[in-house]
């Protein structure tokens, strides 16, 4: 279980680093993105481990990656400038 947790935390860190590298202009502070990636991966590994028991490390890492990417996607800001319209238009 310890290696699964370390592996999923490392996976979350790698995914957060990739998101920072590719989408740095659309993300908030770097420390928040890194923490969200790791926390999402740890939570995903916990949920997958609880649901599937200790069956497979690969499945736990897949669950960790899915939840980590989903939580990182919640941090994205819109790419362009928002166009504001009046209520009467």
PDB file with one MODEL, atoms N, CA, C and O in Angstrom:
MODEL        1
ATOM      1  N   UNK A   1       0.819  -1.190   0.000  1.00  0.00           N
ATOM      2  CA  UNK A   1       0.000   0.000   0.000  1.00  0.00           C
ATOM      3  C   UNK A   1       0.866   1.258   0.000  1.00  0.00           C
ATOM      4  O   UNK A   1       0.500   2.265  -0.606  1.00  0.00           O
ATOM      5  N   UNK A   2       2.000   1.202   0.672  1.00  0.00           N
ATOM      6  CA  UNK A   2       2.881   2.361   0.714  1.00  0.00           C
ATOM      7  C   UNK A   2       3.432   2.690  -0.671  1.00  0.00           C
ATOM      8  O   UNK A   2       3.518   3.861  -1.039  1.00  0.00           O
ATOM      9  N   UNK A   3       3.808   1.667  -1.441  1.00  0.00           N
ATOM     10  CA  UNK A   3       4.335   1.903  -2.774  1.00  0.00           C
ATOM     11  C   UNK A   3       3.257   2.403  -3.729  1.00  0.00           C
ATOM     12  O   UNK A   3       3.536   3.185  -4.637  1.00  0.00           O
ATOM     13  N   UNK A   4       2.021   1.947  -3.519  1.00  0.00           N
ATOM     14  CA  UNK A   4       0.912   2.471  -4.324  1.00  0.00           C
ATOM     15  C   UNK A   4       0.706   3.952  -4.044  1.00  0.00           C
ATOM     16  O   UNK A   4       0.476   4.733  -4.967  1.00  0.00           O
ATOM     17  N   UNK A   5       0.785   4.338  -2.791  1.00  0.00           N
ATOM     18  CA  UNK A   5       0.605   5.742  -2.430  1.00  0.00           C
ATOM     19  C   UNK A   5       1.738   6.594  -2.980  1.00  0.00           C
ATOM     20  O   UNK A   5       1.500   7.677  -3.515  1.00  0.00           O
ATOM     21  N   UNK A   6       2.971   6.112  -2.851  1.00  0.00           N
ATOM     22  CA  UNK A   6       4.105   6.856  -3.394  1.00  0.00           C
ATOM     23  C   UNK A   6       4.042   6.938  -4.917  1.00  0.00           C
ATOM     24  O   UNK A   6       4.342   7.979  -5.501  1.00  0.00           O
ATOM     25  N   UNK A   7       3.655   5.852  -5.546  1.00  0.00           N
ATOM     26  CA  UNK A   7       3.539   5.842  -7.007  1.00  0.00           C
ATOM     27  C   UNK A   7       2.449   6.767  -7.502  1.00  0.00           C
ATOM     28  O   UNK A   7       2.628   7.466  -8.500  1.00  0.00           O
ATOM     29  N   UNK A   8       1.319   6.777  -6.810  1.00  0.00           N
ATOM     30  CA  UNK A   8       0.235   7.657  -7.241  1.00  0.00           C
ATOM     31  C   UNK A   8       0.566   9.121  -6.969  1.00  0.00           C
ATOM     32  O   UNK A   8       0.177   9.996  -7.743  1.00  0.00           O
ATOM     33  N   UNK A   9       1.284   9.400  -5.871  1.00  0.00           N
ATOM     34  CA  UNK A   9       1.700  10.782  -5.611  1.00  0.00           C
ATOM     35  C   UNK A   9       2.690  11.254  -6.669  1.00  0.00           C
ATOM     36  O   UNK A   9       2.617  12.393  -7.128  1.00  0.00           O
ATOM     37  N   UNK A  10       3.611  10.382  -7.055  1.00  0.00           N
ATOM     38  CA  UNK A  10       4.559  10.722  -8.107  1.00  0.00           C
ATOM     39  C   UNK A  10       3.847  10.907  -9.444  1.00  0.00           C
ATOM     40  O   UNK A  10       4.193  11.802 -10.215  1.00  0.00           O
ATOM     41  N   UNK A  11       2.861  10.068  -9.716  1.00  0.00           N
ATOM     42  CA  UNK A  11       2.073  10.209 -10.939  1.00  0.00           C
ATOM     43  C   UNK A  11       1.317  11.534 -10.960  1.00  0.00           C
ATOM     44  O   UNK A  11       1.271  12.201 -11.993  1.00  0.00           O
ATOM     45  N   UNK A  12       0.726  11.920  -9.837  1.00  0.00           N
ATOM     46  CA  UNK A  12       0.042  13.204  -9.750  1.00  0.00           C
ATOM     47  C   UNK A  12       0.984  14.369  -9.933  1.00  0.00           C
ATOM     48  O   UNK A  12       0.625  15.371 -10.551  1.00  0.00           O
ATOM     49  N   UNK A  13       2.182  14.250  -9.404  1.00  0.00           N
ATOM     50  CA  UNK A  13       3.183  15.299  -9.572  1.00  0.00           C
ATOM     51  C   UNK A  13       3.608  15.428 -11.035  1.00  0.00           C
ATOM     52  O   UNK A  13       3.790  16.538 -11.535  1.00  0.00           O
ATOM     53  N   UNK A  14       3.763  14.308 -11.711  1.00  0.00           N
ATOM     54  CA  UNK A  14       4.138  14.329 -13.127  1.00  0.00           C
ATOM     55  C   UNK A  14       3.005  14.930 -13.967  1.00  0.00           C
ATOM     56  O   UNK A  14       3.257  15.740 -14.859  1.00  0.00           O
ATOM     57  N   UNK A  15       1.778  14.541 -13.686  1.00  0.00           N
ATOM     58  CA  UNK A  15       0.647  15.090 -14.434  1.00  0.00           C
ATOM     59  C   UNK A  15       0.487  16.588 -14.192  1.00  0.00           C
ATOM     60  O   UNK A  15       0.173  17.334 -15.119  1.00  0.00           O
ATOM     61  N   UNK A  16       0.697  17.028 -12.967  1.00  0.00           N
ATOM     62  CA  UNK A  16       0.622  18.458 -12.663  1.00  0.00           C
ATOM     63  C   UNK A  16       1.755  19.206 -13.352  1.00  0.00           C
ATOM     64  O   UNK A  16       1.545  20.309 -13.859  1.00  0.00           O
ATOM     65  N   UNK A  17       2.936  18.635 -13.380  1.00  0.00           N
ATOM     66  CA  UNK A  17       4.052  19.253 -14.077  1.00  0.00           C
ATOM     67  C   UNK A  17       3.799  19.371 -15.577  1.00  0.00           C
ATOM     68  O   UNK A  17       4.146  20.378 -16.194  1.00  0.00           O
ATOM     69  N   UNK A  18       3.192  18.338 -16.159  1.00  0.00           N
ATOM     70  CA  UNK A  18       2.851  18.395 -17.575  1.00  0.00           C
ATOM     71  C   UNK A  18       1.799  19.464 -17.840  1.00  0.00           C
ATOM     72  O   UNK A  18       1.857  20.165 -18.850  1.00  0.00           O
ATOM     73  N   UNK A  19       0.841  19.585 -16.933  1.00  0.00           N
ATOM     74  CA  UNK A  19      -0.188  20.621 -17.093  1.00  0.00           C
ATOM     75  C   UNK A  19       0.419  22.009 -16.988  1.00  0.00           C
ATOM     76  O   UNK A  19       0.041  22.911 -17.735  1.00  0.00           O
ATOM     77  N   UNK A  20       1.353  22.185 -16.073  1.00  0.00           N
ATOM     78  CA  UNK A  20       2.020  23.484 -15.937  1.00  0.00           C
ATOM     79  C   UNK A  20       2.824  23.793 -17.195  1.00  0.00           C
ATOM     80  O   UNK A  20       2.830  24.927 -17.673  1.00  0.00           O
ATOM     81  N   UNK A  21       3.489  22.799 -17.717  1.00  0.00           N
ATOM     82  CA  UNK A  21       4.310  23.007 -18.908  1.00  0.00           C
ATOM     83  C   UNK A  21       3.460  23.381 -20.121  1.00  0.00           C
ATOM     84  O   UNK A  21       3.827  24.275 -20.884  1.00  0.00           O
ATOM     85  N   UNK A  22       2.326  22.702 -20.300  1.00  0.00           N
ATOM     86  CA  UNK A  22       1.500  22.930 -21.486  1.00  0.00           C
ATOM     87  C   UNK A  22       0.515  24.080 -21.334  1.00  0.00           C
ATOM     88  O   UNK A  22       0.231  24.776 -22.309  1.00  0.00           O
ATOM     89  N   UNK A  23      -0.006  24.293 -20.144  1.00  0.00           N
ATOM     90  CA  UNK A  23      -1.107  25.248 -19.954  1.00  0.00           C
ATOM     91  C   UNK A  23      -0.813  26.289 -18.885  1.00  0.00           C
ATOM     92  O   UNK A  23      -1.724  26.689 -18.161  1.00  0.00           O
ATOM     93  N   UNK A  24       0.411  26.733 -18.765  1.00  0.00           N
ATOM     94  CA  UNK A  24       0.763  27.640 -17.673  1.00  0.00           C
ATOM     95  C   UNK A  24       0.011  28.967 -17.741  1.00  0.00           C
ATOM     96  O   UNK A  24      -0.231  29.587 -16.706  1.00  0.00           O
ATOM     97  N   UNK A  25      -0.359  29.409 -18.927  1.00  0.00           N
ATOM     98  CA  UNK A  25      -1.073  30.673 -19.058  1.00  0.00           C
ATOM     99  C   UNK A  25      -2.534  30.575 -18.617  1.00  0.00           C
ATOM    100  O   UNK A  25      -3.186  31.599 -18.416  1.00  0.00           O
ATOM    101  N   UNK A  26      -3.048  29.365 -18.467  1.00  0.00           N
ATOM    102  CA  UNK A  26      -4.447  29.183 -18.078  1.00  0.00           C
ATOM    103  C   UNK A  26      -4.626  28.631 -16.669  1.00  0.00           C
ATOM    104  O   UNK A  26      -5.751  28.346 -16.257  1.00  0.00           O
ATOM    105  N   UNK A  27      -3.544  28.477 -15.933  1.00  0.00           N
ATOM    106  CA  UNK A  27      -3.605  27.891 -14.601  1.00  0.00           C
ATOM    107  C   UNK A  27      -3.232  28.910 -13.537  1.00  0.00           C
ATOM    108  O   UNK A  27      -2.517  29.870 -13.824  1.00  0.00           O
ATOM    109  N   UNK A  28      -3.712  28.713 -12.301  1.00  0.00           N
ATOM    110  CA  UNK A  28      -3.319  29.605 -11.203  1.00  0.00           C
ATOM    111  C   UNK A  28      -1.890  29.315 -10.744  1.00  0.00           C
ATOM    112  O   UNK A  28      -1.096  28.771 -11.511  1.00  0.00           O
ATOM    113  N   UNK A  29      -1.564  29.660  -9.537  1.00  0.00           N
ATOM    114  CA  UNK A  29      -0.207  29.531  -8.995  1.00  0.00           C
ATOM    115  C   UNK A  29       0.321  28.097  -9.110  1.00  0.00           C
ATOM    116  O   UNK A  29      -0.420  27.123  -8.971  1.00  0.00           O
ATOM    117  N   UNK A  30       1.600  28.008  -9.364  1.00  0.00           N
ATOM    118  CA  UNK A  30       2.266  26.723  -9.575  1.00  0.00           C
ATOM    119  C   UNK A  30       2.123  25.789  -8.374  1.00  0.00           C
ATOM    120  O   UNK A  30       1.891  24.592  -8.544  1.00  0.00           O
ATOM    121  N   UNK A  31       2.260  26.325  -7.174  1.00  0.00           N
ATOM    122  CA  UNK A  31       2.159  25.483  -5.975  1.00  0.00           C
ATOM    123  C   UNK A  31       0.758  24.895  -5.811  1.00  0.00           C
ATOM    124  O   UNK A  31       0.611  23.759  -5.360  1.00  0.00           O
ATOM    125  N   UNK A  32      -0.263  25.658  -6.174  1.00  0.00           N
ATOM    126  CA  UNK A  32      -1.633  25.149  -6.092  1.00  0.00           C
ATOM    127  C   UNK A  32      -1.854  24.018  -7.085  1.00  0.00           C
ATOM    128  O   UNK A  32      -2.516  23.032  -6.760  1.00  0.00           O
ATOM    129  N   UNK A  33      -1.315  24.145  -8.281  1.00  0.00           N
ATOM    130  CA  UNK A  33      -1.471  23.114  -9.306  1.00  0.00           C
ATOM    131  C   UNK A  33      -0.753  21.836  -8.879  1.00  0.00           C
ATOM    132  O   UNK A  33      -1.296  20.741  -9.028  1.00  0.00           O
ATOM    133  N   UNK A  34       0.456  21.967  -8.353  1.00  0.00           N
ATOM    134  CA  UNK A  34       1.193  20.779  -7.908  1.00  0.00           C
ATOM    135  C   UNK A  34       0.485  20.079  -6.754  1.00  0.00           C
ATOM    136  O   UNK A  34       0.393  18.852  -6.728  1.00  0.00           O
ATOM    137  N   UNK A  35      -0.012  20.857  -5.806  1.00  0.00           N
ATOM    138  CA  UNK A  35      -0.714  20.262  -4.662  1.00  0.00           C
ATOM    139  C   UNK A  35      -2.016  19.595  -5.099  1.00  0.00           C
ATOM    140  O   UNK A  35      -2.370  18.532  -4.588  1.00  0.00           O
ATOM    141  N   UNK A  36      -2.726  20.208  -6.034  1.00  0.00           N
ATOM    142  CA  UNK A  36      -3.975  19.628  -6.521  1.00  0.00           C
ATOM    143  C   UNK A  36      -3.724  18.333  -7.267  1.00  0.00           C
ATOM    144  O   UNK A  36      -4.484  17.376  -7.119  1.00  0.00           O
ATOM    145  N   UNK A  37      -2.675  18.290  -8.064  1.00  0.00           N
ATOM    146  CA  UNK A  37      -2.347  17.060  -8.794  1.00  0.00           C
ATOM    147  C   UNK A  37      -2.028  15.906  -7.867  1.00  0.00           C
ATOM    148  O   UNK A  37      -2.507  14.789  -8.068  1.00  0.00           O
ATOM    149  N   UNK A  38      -1.221  16.170  -6.852  1.00  0.00           N
ATOM    150  CA  UNK A  38      -0.846  15.114  -5.903  1.00  0.00           C
ATOM    151  C   UNK A  38      -2.050  14.689  -5.065  1.00  0.00           C
ATOM    152  O   UNK A  38      -2.279  13.495  -4.868  1.00  0.00           O
ATOM    153  N   UNK A  39      -2.818  15.657  -4.572  1.00  0.00           N
ATOM    154  CA  UNK A  39      -3.982  15.319  -3.745  1.00  0.00           C
ATOM    155  C   UNK A  39      -5.034  14.555  -4.547  1.00  0.00           C
ATOM    156  O   UNK A  39      -5.642  13.613  -4.039  1.00  0.00           O
ATOM    157  N   UNK A  40      -5.244  14.956  -5.785  1.00  0.00           N
ATOM    158  CA  UNK A  40      -6.198  14.240  -6.639  1.00  0.00           C
ATOM    159  C   UNK A  40      -5.759  12.812  -6.905  1.00  0.00           C
ATOM    160  O   UNK A  40      -6.578  11.892  -6.898  1.00  0.00           O
ATOM    161  N   UNK A  41      -4.471  12.626  -7.140  1.00  0.00           N
ATOM    162  CA  UNK A  41      -3.967  11.277  -7.392  1.00  0.00           C
ATOM    163  C   UNK A  41      -4.072  10.397  -6.143  1.00  0.00           C
ATOM    164  O   UNK A  41      -4.443   9.227  -6.235  1.00  0.00           O
ATOM    165  N   UNK A  42      -3.746  10.957  -4.987  1.00  0.00           N
ATOM    166  CA  UNK A  42      -3.865  10.172  -3.754  1.00  0.00           C
ATOM    167  C   UNK A  42      -5.320   9.811  -3.468  1.00  0.00           C
ATOM    168  O   UNK A  42      -5.615   8.690  -3.053  1.00  0.00           O
ATOM    169  N   UNK A  43      -6.221  10.756  -3.689  1.00  0.00           N
ATOM    170  CA  UNK A  43      -7.641  10.467  -3.471  1.00  0.00           C
ATOM    171  C   UNK A  43      -8.139   9.432  -4.477  1.00  0.00           C
ATOM    172  O   UNK A  43      -8.905   8.538  -4.119  1.00  0.00           O
ATOM    173  N   UNK A  44      -7.708   9.549  -5.733  1.00  0.00           N
ATOM    174  CA  UNK A  44      -8.108   8.569  -6.739  1.00  0.00           C
ATOM    175  C   UNK A  44      -7.599   7.180  -6.434  1.00  0.00           C
ATOM    176  O   UNK A  44      -8.307   6.195  -6.642  1.00  0.00           O
ATOM    177  N   UNK A  45      -6.370   7.093  -5.939  1.00  0.00           N
ATOM    178  CA  UNK A  45      -5.831   5.786  -5.562  1.00  0.00           C
ATOM    179  C   UNK A  45      -6.580   5.205  -4.370  1.00  0.00           C
ATOM    180  O   UNK A  45      -6.822   4.000  -4.305  1.00  0.00           O
ATOM    181  N   UNK A  46      -6.945   6.068  -3.430  1.00  0.00           N
ATOM    182  CA  UNK A  46      -7.705   5.598  -2.265  1.00  0.00           C
ATOM    183  C   UNK A  46      -9.078   5.064  -2.680  1.00  0.00           C
ATOM    184  O   UNK A  46      -9.492   3.993  -2.235  1.00  0.00           O
ATOM    185  N   UNK A  47      -9.764   5.797  -3.515  1.00  0.00           N
ATOM    186  CA  UNK A  47     -11.101   5.370  -3.951  1.00  0.00           C
ATOM    187  C   UNK A  47     -11.012   4.084  -4.767  1.00  0.00           C
ATOM    188  O   UNK A  47     -11.812   3.170  -4.572  1.00  0.00           O
ATOM    189  N   UNK A  48     -10.047   4.008  -5.675  1.00  0.00           N
ATOM    190  CA  UNK A  48      -9.892   2.805  -6.490  1.00  0.00           C
ATOM    191  C   UNK A  48      -9.497   1.608  -5.638  1.00  0.00           C
ATOM    192  O   UNK A  48      -9.999   0.503  -5.844  1.00  0.00           O
ATOM    193  N   UNK A  49      -8.610   1.821  -4.693  1.00  0.00           N
ATOM    194  CA  UNK A  49      -8.200   0.731  -3.800  1.00  0.00           C
ATOM    195  C   UNK A  49      -9.369   0.265  -2.939  1.00  0.00           C
ATOM    196  O   UNK A  49      -9.517  -0.932  -2.691  1.00  0.00           O
ATOM    197  N   UNK A  50     -10.191   1.192  -2.487  1.00  0.00           N
ATOM    198  CA  UNK A  50     -11.349   0.820  -1.672  1.00  0.00           C
ATOM    199  C   UNK A  50     -12.399   0.077  -2.486  1.00  0.00           C
ATOM    200  O   UNK A  50     -13.029  -0.858  -1.990  1.00  0.00           O
ATOM    201  N   UNK A  51     -12.587   0.490  -3.728  1.00  0.00           N
ATOM    202  CA  UNK A  51     -13.619  -0.129  -4.555  1.00  0.00           C
ATOM    203  C   UNK A  51     -13.194  -1.491  -5.093  1.00  0.00           C
ATOM    204  O   UNK A  51     -14.002  -2.418  -5.141  1.00  0.00           O
ATOM    205  N   UNK A  52     -11.934  -1.616  -5.495  1.00  0.00           N
ATOM    206  CA  UNK A  52     -11.483  -2.842  -6.143  1.00  0.00           C
ATOM    207  C   UNK A  52     -10.626  -3.725  -5.255  1.00  0.00           C
ATOM    208  O   UNK A  52     -10.154  -4.772  -5.699  1.00  0.00           O
ATOM    209  N   UNK A  53     -10.419  -3.325  -4.018  1.00  0.00           N
ATOM    210  CA  UNK A  53      -9.549  -4.018  -3.085  1.00  0.00           C
ATOM    211  C   UNK A  53      -8.114  -3.974  -3.610  1.00  0.00           C
ATOM    212  O   UNK A  53      -7.827  -3.202  -4.525  1.00  0.00           O
ATOM    213  N   UNK A  54      -7.242  -4.750  -3.078  1.00  0.00           N
ATOM    214  CA  UNK A  54      -5.830  -4.686  -3.456  1.00  0.00           C
ATOM    215  C   UNK A  54      -5.554  -5.606  -4.638  1.00  0.00           C
ATOM    216  O   UNK A  54      -4.575  -6.352  -4.629  1.00  0.00           O
ATOM    217  N   UNK A  55      -6.400  -5.558  -5.642  1.00  0.00           N
ATOM    218  CA  UNK A  55      -6.271  -6.467  -6.771  1.00  0.00           C
ATOM    219  C   UNK A  55      -5.119  -6.158  -7.697  1.00  0.00           C
ATOM    220  O   UNK A  55      -4.340  -7.050  -8.033  1.00  0.00           O
ATOM    221  N   UNK A  56      -4.997  -4.934  -8.110  1.00  0.00           N
ATOM    222  CA  UNK A  56      -3.982  -4.615  -9.105  1.00  0.00           C
ATOM    223  C   UNK A  56      -3.439  -3.211  -8.885  1.00  0.00           C
ATOM    224  O   UNK A  56      -4.197  -2.263  -8.682  1.00  0.00           O
ATOM    225  N   UNK A  57      -2.140  -3.092  -8.928  1.00  0.00           N
ATOM    226  CA  UNK A  57      -1.490  -1.796  -8.776  1.00  0.00           C
ATOM    227  C   UNK A  57      -1.762  -0.934 -10.005  1.00  0.00           C
ATOM    228  O   UNK A  57      -1.924   0.282  -9.897  1.00  0.00           O
ATOM    229  N   UNK A  58      -1.811  -1.571 -11.169  1.00  0.00           N
ATOM    230  CA  UNK A  58      -2.042  -0.836 -12.410  1.00  0.00           C
ATOM    231  C   UNK A  58      -3.410  -0.169 -12.397  1.00  0.00           C
ATOM    232  O   UNK A  58      -3.538   0.986 -12.804  1.00  0.00           O
ATOM    233  N   UNK A  59      -4.436  -0.882 -11.934  1.00  0.00           N
ATOM    234  CA  UNK A  59      -5.773  -0.294 -11.866  1.00  0.00           C
ATOM    235  C   UNK A  59      -5.822   0.859 -10.870  1.00  0.00           C
ATOM    236  O   UNK A  59      -6.513   1.852 -11.096  1.00  0.00           O
ATOM    237  N   UNK A  60      -5.092   0.726  -9.773  1.00  0.00           N
ATOM    238  CA  UNK A  60      -5.038   1.825  -8.804  1.00  0.00           C
ATOM    239  C   UNK A  60      -4.375   3.060  -9.403  1.00  0.00           C
ATOM    240  O   UNK A  60      -4.819   4.182  -9.158  1.00  0.00           O
ATOM    241  N   UNK A  61      -3.326   2.864 -10.180  1.00  0.00           N
ATOM    242  CA  UNK A  61      -2.655   3.995 -10.813  1.00  0.00           C
ATOM    243  C   UNK A  61      -3.526   4.623 -11.904  1.00  0.00           C
ATOM    244  O   UNK A  61      -3.483   5.836 -12.109  1.00  0.00           O
ATOM    245  N   UNK A  62      -4.301   3.818 -12.592  1.00  0.00           N
ATOM    246  CA  UNK A  62      -5.225   4.367 -13.590  1.00  0.00           C
ATOM    247  C   UNK A  62      -6.296   5.210 -12.902  1.00  0.00           C
ATOM    248  O   UNK A  62      -6.624   6.300 -13.370  1.00  0.00           O
ATOM    249  N   UNK A  63      -6.838   4.713 -11.801  1.00  0.00           N
ATOM    250  CA  UNK A  63      -7.814   5.498 -11.038  1.00  0.00           C
ATOM    251  C   UNK A  63      -7.212   6.774 -10.493  1.00  0.00           C
ATOM    252  O   UNK A  63      -7.869   7.814 -10.474  1.00  0.00           O
ATOM    253  N   UNK A  64      -5.966   6.705 -10.049  1.00  0.00           N
ATOM    254  CA  UNK A  64      -5.282   7.900  -9.550  1.00  0.00           C
ATOM    255  C   UNK A  64      -5.094   8.918 -10.659  1.00  0.00           C
ATOM    256  O   UNK A  64      -5.279  10.115 -10.439  1.00  0.00           O
ATOM    257  N   UNK A  65      -4.733   8.463 -11.838  1.00  0.00           N
ATOM    258  CA  UNK A  65      -4.524   9.376 -12.966  1.00  0.00           C
ATOM    259  C   UNK A  65      -5.830  10.033 -13.391  1.00  0.00           C
ATOM    260  O   UNK A  65      -5.850  11.221 -13.712  1.00  0.00           O
ATOM    261  N   UNK A  66      -6.909   9.280 -13.396  1.00  0.00           N
ATOM    262  CA  UNK A  66      -8.203   9.834 -13.815  1.00  0.00           C
ATOM    263  C   UNK A  66      -8.658  10.928 -12.859  1.00  0.00           C
ATOM    264  O   UNK A  66      -9.078  11.998 -13.300  1.00  0.00           O
ATOM    265  N   UNK A  67      -8.579  10.676 -11.570  1.00  0.00           N
ATOM    266  CA  UNK A  67      -9.033  11.677 -10.601  1.00  0.00           C
ATOM    267  C   UNK A  67      -8.087  12.870 -10.567  1.00  0.00           C
ATOM    268  O   UNK A  67      -8.533  14.001 -10.373  1.00  0.00           O
ATOM    269  N   UNK A  68      -6.808  12.643 -10.748  1.00  0.00           N
ATOM    270  CA  UNK A  68      -5.854  13.742 -10.766  1.00  0.00           C
ATOM    271  C   UNK A  68      -6.096  14.660 -11.956  1.00  0.00           C
ATOM    272  O   UNK A  68      -6.088  15.882 -11.804  1.00  0.00           O
ATOM    273  N   UNK A  69      -6.307  14.094 -13.125  1.00  0.00           N
ATOM    274  CA  UNK A  69      -6.575  14.906 -14.314  1.00  0.00           C
ATOM    275  C   UNK A  69      -7.903  15.633 -14.174  1.00  0.00           C
ATOM    276  O   UNK A  69      -8.024  16.786 -14.590  1.00  0.00           O
ATOM    277  N   UNK A  70      -8.892  14.982 -13.600  1.00  0.00           N
ATOM    278  CA  UNK A  70     -10.191  15.636 -13.404  1.00  0.00           C
ATOM    279  C   UNK A  70     -10.076  16.810 -12.434  1.00  0.00           C
ATOM    280  O   UNK A  70     -10.677  17.861 -12.660  1.00  0.00           O
ATOM    281  N   UNK A  71      -9.322  16.644 -11.374  1.00  0.00           N
ATOM    282  CA  UNK A  71      -9.176  17.745 -10.427  1.00  0.00           C
ATOM    283  C   UNK A  71      -8.326  18.876 -11.001  1.00  0.00           C
ATOM    284  O   UNK A  71      -8.573  20.044 -10.701  1.00  0.00           O
ATOM    285  N   UNK A  72      -7.337  18.548 -11.818  1.00  0.00           N
ATOM    286  CA  UNK A  72      -6.543  19.592 -12.470  1.00  0.00           C
ATOM    287  C   UNK A  72      -7.359  20.357 -13.500  1.00  0.00           C
ATOM    288  O   UNK A  72      -7.144  21.552 -13.705  1.00  0.00           O
ATOM    289  N   UNK A  73      -8.285  19.678 -14.142  1.00  0.00           N
ATOM    290  CA  UNK A  73      -9.106  20.364 -15.145  1.00  0.00           C
ATOM    291  C   UNK A  73     -10.032  21.395 -14.513  1.00  0.00           C
ATOM    292  O   UNK A  73     -10.473  22.327 -15.187  1.00  0.00           O
ATOM    293  N   UNK A  74     -10.327  21.239 -13.237  1.00  0.00           N
ATOM    294  CA  UNK A  74     -11.175  22.217 -12.559  1.00  0.00           C
ATOM    295  C   UNK A  74     -10.449  23.532 -12.308  1.00  0.00           C
ATOM    296  O   UNK A  74     -11.094  24.539 -12.016  1.00  0.00           O
ATOM    297  N   UNK A  75      -9.140  23.545 -12.413  1.00  0.00           N
ATOM    298  CA  UNK A  75      -8.362  24.756 -12.182  1.00  0.00           C
ATOM    299  C   UNK A  75      -8.209  25.623 -13.422  1.00  0.00           C
ATOM    300  O   UNK A  75      -7.781  26.773 -13.320  1.00  0.00           O
ATOM    301  N   UNK A  76      -8.551  25.093 -14.588  1.00  0.00           N
ATOM    302  CA  UNK A  76      -8.342  25.829 -15.837  1.00  0.00           C
ATOM    303  C   UNK A  76      -9.237  27.054 -15.924  1.00  0.00           C
ATOM    304  O   UNK A  76     -10.411  27.023 -15.553  1.00  0.00           O
ATOM    305  N   UNK A  77      -8.650  28.134 -16.426  1.00  0.00           N
ATOM    306  CA  UNK A  77      -9.387  29.366 -16.684  1.00  0.00           C
ATOM    307  C   UNK A  77      -9.674  29.456 -18.175  1.00  0.00           C
ATOM    308  O   UNK A  77      -9.008  28.788 -18.966  1.00  0.00           O
ATOM    309  N   UNK A  78     -10.644  30.260 -18.573  1.00  0.00           N
ATOM    310  CA  UNK A  78     -10.934  30.397 -20.009  1.00  0.00           C
ATOM    311  C   UNK A  78      -9.719  30.905 -20.780  1.00  0.00           C
ATOM    312  O   UNK A  78      -8.914  31.671 -20.249  1.00  0.00           O
ATOM    313  N   UNK A  79      -9.592  30.478 -22.021  1.00  0.00           N
ATOM    314  CA  UNK A  79      -8.423  30.821 -22.824  1.00  0.00           C
ATOM    315  C   UNK A  79      -8.443  32.267 -23.286  1.00  0.00           C
ATOM    316  O   UNK A  79      -7.438  32.969 -23.178  1.00  0.00           O
ATOM    317  N   UNK A  80      -9.562  32.708 -23.790  1.00  0.00           N
ATOM    318  CA  UNK A  80      -9.629  34.052 -24.333  1.00  0.00           C
ATOM    319  C   UNK A  80     -10.293  35.016 -23.388  1.00  0.00           C
ATOM    320  O   UNK A  80     -10.685  34.669 -22.273  1.00  0.00           O
ATOM    321  N   UNK A  81     -10.407  36.213 -23.854  1.00  0.00           N
ATOM    322  CA  UNK A  81     -11.079  37.245 -23.073  1.00  0.00           C
ATOM    323  C   UNK A  81     -12.587  36.985 -23.111  1.00  0.00           C
ATOM    324  O   UNK A  81     -13.149  36.717 -24.173  1.00  0.00           O
ATOM    325  N   UNK A  82     -13.220  37.062 -21.978  1.00  0.00           N
ATOM    326  CA  UNK A  82     -14.659  36.862 -21.924  1.00  0.00           C
ATOM    327  C   UNK A  82     -15.371  38.072 -22.507  1.00  0.00           C
ATOM    328  O   UNK A  82     -15.032  39.215 -22.201  1.00  0.00           O
ATOM    329  N   UNK A  83     -16.345  37.812 -23.335  1.00  0.00           N
ATOM    330  CA  UNK A  83     -17.122  38.885 -23.920  1.00  0.00           C
ATOM    331  C   UNK A  83     -18.351  39.104 -23.057  1.00  0.00           C
ATOM    332  O   UNK A  83     -19.159  38.195 -22.865  1.00  0.00           O
ATOM    333  N   UNK A  84     -18.482  40.280 -22.556  1.00  0.00           N
ATOM    334  CA  UNK A  84     -19.611  40.592 -21.670  1.00  0.00           C
ATOM    335  C   UNK A  84     -20.680  41.345 -22.452  1.00  0.00           C
ATOM    336  O   UNK A  84     -20.401  42.313 -23.159  1.00  0.00           O
ATOM    337  N   UNK A  85     -21.869  40.883 -22.306  1.00  0.00           N
ATOM    338  CA  UNK A  85     -23.000  41.526 -22.956  1.00  0.00           C
ATOM    339  C   UNK A  85     -23.915  42.109 -21.898  1.00  0.00           C
ATOM    340  O   UNK A  85     -23.966  41.646 -20.758  1.00  0.00           O
ATOM    341  N   UNK A  86     -24.616  43.111 -22.300  1.00  0.00           N
ATOM    342  CA  UNK A  86     -25.584  43.680 -21.356  1.00  0.00           C
ATOM    343  C   UNK A  86     -26.811  42.765 -21.294  1.00  0.00           C
ATOM    344  O   UNK A  86     -27.009  41.915 -22.162  1.00  0.00           O
ATOM    345  N   UNK A  87     -27.599  42.945 -20.291  1.00  0.00           N
ATOM    346  CA  UNK A  87     -28.769  42.098 -20.104  1.00  0.00           C
ATOM    347  C   UNK A  87     -29.830  42.337 -21.166  1.00  0.00           C
ATOM    348  O   UNK A  87     -30.671  41.468 -21.399  1.00  0.00           O
ATOM    349  N   UNK A  88     -29.809  43.494 -21.813  1.00  0.00           N
ATOM    350  CA  UNK A  88     -30.830  43.798 -22.814  1.00  0.00           C
ATOM    351  C   UNK A  88     -30.468  43.293 -24.201  1.00  0.00           C
ATOM    352  O   UNK A  88     -31.325  43.289 -25.086  1.00  0.00           O
ATOM    353  N   UNK A  89     -29.255  42.876 -24.418  1.00  0.00           N
ATOM    354  CA  UNK A  89     -28.842  42.468 -25.761  1.00  0.00           C
ATOM    355  C   UNK A  89     -29.306  41.084 -26.108  1.00  0.00           C
ATOM    356  O   UNK A  89     -29.035  40.600 -27.207  1.00  0.00           O
TER     357      UNK A  89
ENDMDL
END
